[in-house]
Amino acid sequence: MDFEKLYENTPDSVKINYLRAILKNNDSLKEAFIAFIKAEDCVPDRLTFEAFSEIITDTNDLYRYHFESVDTENPDWDSYTPSHAGYIEEWEQYQQASEQEFQEYYQVFLSGAMDKIIEQRPDELLAMLAGLYEAALDADVHDEFESFGDVNEFLVLEHKKVINALAKKLRLGAPPNSKINSSFELFFRYCSEQYPGNPYFAKHFEPVLLALAEKTENAGQLLEIRAQAGIEQAVLPELTLMLYKASGNKDAWLLAARQMYRTSDAVAKELLQFYFEHDQTAFVETAHELFSARAGSWSTFLEPYVTPQLDEQLFVKVFSTLTISRQNIQYYQKVKPYLDEASYAKIISELKRDTVFLVKIYETDERYADIKALVQKENNRWYFDQLIAPLLTVYPDFSFEKIKEMVVGTLENERGRSTYAEIAKWLVLAKQIPGYETKTTQLIQNTYAHKPNLPALKDEMRKAGLN
């Protein structure tokens, strides 16, 4: 049963008991509830466009002043907290210290923004966010050492974090419809007047607009407000689709999704989900198109949808890509029965530098001669154990001699506890070689009695159960 049906069929007494329970120990929800009741009891003050613009200007001026007051050449070291206990380059310390000063100002802003959510004033919230964004774009922060590369880019990224945090909080509120409508009117008017033809400004605010629009009972009105302001639907694709869906206009939703899926991954995912449920031929065609453009990005999304029965070619493409990118043998085992020579060769070619995972594939395919060739070629001791392990019972002579060669050669040329731990690991593997028990015992004894005496080696061998 979906939420709407469950809600409608639940007695009011149960709803009231639930409301009382969640309000009881949550002060923020209590404040939001009080604000909501007050908003419902009276006609909310309508913010004029002049007042909306003034809030933007004042916020911009205030935070530009704050941002420009940060001295990147002499940050506030008393408040600086290193990001970790290890060594940090000097330039990085300057950057981190300056970042933390900027972030303190964003925290101050967040506190004030949260008050606007509690007070059910989304119009003022949007104005404040717009002013802060302009400050992030326009602040002239001196960075002589170029520790940031681009200070404004950092400030914009921090603003995006603020947007996302506030979007989550907005979803917990319940602003009246009149406030939602006026907020959209004011914000879109500002965008069209101050940033005509610039899609990036409005787009930056989509998470907050989306969270606010989810609370509306008049989705059609918000669509009309956007259209009247001259904001193209492609500028805010997720918002547009959500409003069409909320308005119940399925035809408009599908038309918009078809128009925008190539430029918005979020839209494309919604369209694919719709097609999968209602038109699997269209799903396959669209999935092929998107996958061909960006295989790595779409393979993860398509994983739970594609099957050999749905479309074998798409299945092979998706799971071959996942095999290569995630290096998980389970993906390979899934796709293996459907690989032709060309597809198999592509996987092997892509994994040439990923020797350990390539060995797992060869082991799955029982291509032990190819593993042997790799072991003969590779001299990297850090993953030697993973390369030799599949050969212990297939090529016992070769495996023992190769392990012995690695043990003796490494002891001649290298020292250190990590090296001794690797040697102990190889000797444990040697004990698994059938028919070589006596020779392995002798190799272990010789290694343990190595001259000059190596206490750390003996300790690692004892830890491995070799003595």
N, C-alpha and C positions, 0 to 999 in steps of 0.2 A: 504494500500500500504506500503511495507517495505521500509527501508531507501535507499537501493541500487537502487531500481526502481525509487523512488522519486528523488534521486540525479541525476540519469542519464537523467531523463525527465525534469529537471529544467534548464532553459536557463542560460548561463554563466553570463549574466548581473545580474540576480537575485543572483547568487552565490557570485559575486563580491560585490554587495551591502551588503549582509549578512556579508561577511568577513570584509568589511570596518566598519560596525556597531559594531561588537564585538571587533575589534581591537582599536577602537577609544578611549575608556576610560579604557583600561586594559594594563598597562605597561608590565606586565609579558608576556602576549600574544604577545605584540609587539616585545619583545626581542626574544621570541621563534620563531616568524615569520622571523625575521632578520637572526637568526641562521640557520633556515631551508633553506632560500634562499641561504645563503652562502654555506651551505653544498651541495645544489643541483648544485651550480655553479662551484664547484671545487671538485676534488677527495679528500675525507677526509683523514687526516693522519691516518695511520693504526698503532695502538699501538702494539708494539712487546710484546711477552710473558715475556721477561725480564723486560720491563718497567711496564707491568701489575703486575708482582710479586713484583717489587720494591715498587709500590704504596701500595700494601698490607702490605709489611714489614714496610714501613714508617708509615702508618696509625696505624698499630698494636703497634709499638713502642711508638708513640705519645700518644695514648689513654690509653695504659697500664700505662704509666707514670702519666697521668691525674687521672685515676681511683685509682692508688696506692697512690696518693698524698692526697686523701680524708682521713682525720683522724676521724674515726667513734667514737673515744673516746672523741674527742674535735672538733666537727663540727663547721662550720661558723655560729655562732648564730646571727651575725649581719644581715645575709641574710635570716635567717630562717623565714618562714611564717607558723604559725600553720594551720593545715588542717581544724579546726573548733574552735568555741569560747568556747566550753565546756572543761571539765577536760580531760587532756591527760596524760597518764602514763609517768613517766620519761624515761623509756626505749624506749617508742614509740616516744617521742620527739627527742631522739638521732637518731632513725632510720629515722624519717621524715626529720630531718635536713640534714643527710647524703644523703638521697635519692635526696633531692633538689640540692645538690652539683653535684651528678652524672648526674642528668637531665639537669643541665646547660651545661655540656660538650656535652651531646647529642644534645642540641639545637645548639651549635656551629657547630657540625658535620652537622646537617640538613641544616644549612645555606650554607655551602660549597657544600653539595650534590645537593641542589637546583640549584646552579650555573652550575653544570655539566649537569643537565637536560636542562637548558636554552641554554647551549652551544652545545647541541646535542652530548654529550660525554658519552653515556651509558656504554662504556667499562671502563672508569675511575670511573664512579659511582659504578659499580659492584666491582671493585678492592677496592675502599674505603670501601664499605659495608663489604667485606670479611675481610679486616684488622680490622675494628671495631668489627666484630663478634669474631674474634680470640682474640682480646683484652678483650672482655667481658668474654670469656671462660677462659682465662689464667691469668687475673689480680690477683695478690696476695694481697688482701686487708685485713689488720689486723682488726679483729672484736672481740676483747677480751670479750665484754659483750654479744656477740651473739644476738644482737638486730635484725639482719637480718635473722638469721638461715642459709642462704646461700646467700652470697653477689653476687656470680657469677650467680646464678639463677635469681636474680633481674636484673642484668645487661643484661642478655640474653632476659628477658621479655621486657626490655626497647628497646633493639635492634629490637625486633619484632615489636614494635610500630613504630619505624623508618622505617622499611621495609614497613609496611602497609601505612604509610603516603606518602612515596615516590612512592609507586605503584599507588596511586591516582593521583599524579602529573604527572607520566609518561604517564598516559592515556590521558592527555591533550596535550602532545607533539607529534611530528611527526619526529622521527629520521630516517635518510636514511637507506635503507635496508642493505647497505654494513656495516654500523655501528652495526646494530642489529646482523648480521651474525658474525662479528668479536667479538662482546661482548660474544655471546654464545660460540664461539670457545675457546676464552681465559678462560672464567669462567669454562667451562666443562673440559678443559685440566688441569686447576689448581686443580679441584676437583679430577680428576682421578690420578694425580701425587702426590698430597699432602694428599689426604684422600681416598686411594683405599679401596674399600669394605665398606666404611662408608656412608650409605645412608642419614644420618641425616644432614650432612653439606649442601649438595645441596638442600635438602628438605626445609631447613629453608628459602631459598631464593625464593621459588616458587612464592609468590605473585608478586615480582618484575619481575621475569622472565616471568610470565604470562602477566603482563601489557606491557612488552616490546614486547613479541611475538604477541600480539594483533595488533601491528602496522606493522607487516611484510607482504610482498607480496609473500614471498617464504617460506610458512609453511613447504613444503616438505624438503627444505634445512636444516631447523632447526631440523627437525626430524632426518635427516641423521647426522648432527653434533652431536646430543645427542648420537645416536647409535655408531658412530665412537669413541666417547670418552669413551664408555663402561658404560654409565650411564643407568641403567635399567629403563624401562618406568614406573615401579611401584614406583620408587623413586619420580617421579614428575607426579602423575596421572592426575591432573587437566590440567597441561601444555600439557601432551601427548594427551588427548582428544581434547583440543582446537585446537591443530595443525592438528590432523587428520580431524577434522571437517572443518577447514579452507582450508585444502588441497583438500577437496571434496571426500576423501576416506571413504565412509560410511561403507564399510565392515570392514576396519581396525579399524574404530572408534568403531563399535559394538563389535568386537572381543576383543579389549583392554578393553572396559567397562565391558564386562563379566568376564574378567580375574582379574579386579582390584576392583570391587564393594564391595567385602567383607572387604577390607582394607582401603577404602576411602569413607567416607560419601558423599563427593561432587560428586564422580563418581557414587555412588549408586543413588543419587537423579537424576542425568542426565539420568541414565539408566531407572529408574522408569518412568520418564517423557516420555522417548522414547517409552517404553512398553505401557504406558497408551494410547498413540496416535496410536500405530501400532499393539500391541499384548497384549490385556487385560488379556488373560490367563497367559502369562508370567509375567505380572504386578502383578497379584494376588499371584502367586507362590513366586515371589521374595519379595513382601511385607510381606507375611507370614514369610518368612525366616528371614528377617531383623528385623521384629517386635518381633519375638520370642527371638532373641539375645539381643535386647535392646528396650523393649516396651516404656519406658519413652521417649527415644530420638526420636523414629520414629513416635509416635502418633501424634505429632504436624504437621510433614511433611505430613502424610497420611490423615489428617483431610479433606482437600478439595477434595480428590480423591475418598475416599471409600463411598459406598452407599450400602444399603441392596440388591439392584438389582444387583450390581456388584459381591458382595460376602458377604452374611449375617454374616458368622462367623468372617470374618476380620472386618466388620463394628462393630460388638458387641465388639470385643477385643479393637479396637481403641477408640471407644467412652466410653467404660467402664473405660479405662485408663485415658482418658481426664476428665471424671467425677470425678475420685479420685484425680488426680493431680491438676486440676484447681479449683475444688469445685465450678463449675458453674452449676446451676440447669438446664440450657438450654441443656447441653450435656446429662444429665440424661433423660430429657424429650424426647430427640431424640432417645435414645437407649432403653428406657423402653419397648416399644411394642415388642422388639425382644429378651428380656432377658428370659432365662430359669431359673429354680430354682437355679442351680449351679452358673450361672453368677450373678444373683441378690444377692445370699448369699455372693459371693466374694466381691462385692461392699460394702455391709453392714459391712462385717468383716474388710475390709481395712479402713473403716471410724469410727471404734469404738472410736478412740481418738479425732475425729473431731466432737464433739457433736452438734455444731451449724449447720453444714452442714447436718449431719445425720438427724436432726430434719426437715430440708427443704425437704429431700427425704421422710421422713415419712409423712409430710404434703401433699406432692404431691400424695402419695399413700393412703391418708386418714387413716393412721395407728395411730390414735390419742391415743389409749391405750398405744402404745409403747412410744409416746412422754410423756405421763403422767408418765410412769415408769421411764423415764430418768429424768424428773423434780423431782420426789421423791428421786431419787438417787443422783442427782447433787446438790451441795451446793455452787457453785461458783457464786457469785453475779455479776461478771463482764459481764456475758452474760445470766443472768437469764431472762431478758426481752425477748430475742430472743427465749428462750425455752418455756416460758409460753404463748407468744402471740397467737400461733395457737389453744390454748385450751380455750380461753376466752368464746367462744359461745358454745363449745362442752361440756366442764365440768365447768359450771359457779361456782358451789359450791366449787369445788376443787380449781379453779383458784383464787377466792376471798380469801379463807382461806390461800392459799399458799403465796399470795402477802402480806396479813396482817402479816403472820408469818415472812416473810422476812423483812418487814418494822420495825416491833417491835424488832425483834432479832438484826437487824443491828444497830438500834439506841441504843440498850443496850450495844453493844460491840465495836462500831467503831465511829470515828469522822473524820471530814475533808470534804472540799467542794466537792471533787470528789465523796465521799460517799453520800452526800446529793443530788447531781445531779442524782445519780442512784436511790435513793429513790423516787425522784420526777418523774422519768421516770416510775417507777412501779405504782405509784399512777395514772398517766395518763392512763396507761393500765387498771387499775381497773375501771376507769370510763366507759370503753367499755364493761363491763360485764353486760349482760341483766338481769334485775330483781334485781340488787344489787345497784341501784342508791342511796338509802337512807343509806345503810351500808357504801358505798364508801364515801359519803359525810361526815359521822361521822368519818371515818378513817382519812380522809384528815384534818378535824378540829382538831382531837386529835393529829395528827402528827405536825400540825402547832403550836399548843399550848404546845408542849413538854416542860417538866420541867426536868432539868434546861433549861432556855431560850437559843435557838440556832439561833442567827441572820443569820448565813450563810445558815442554813437549810431553814429559812423563805424566804431568798433571792432566793434560787434555786427553791423553790416552786412557788414564784411569777413569775420567769422567765418562768416556765412551764405552767403558766396560771391557777394555782391551788388556787389562792386567789385574 
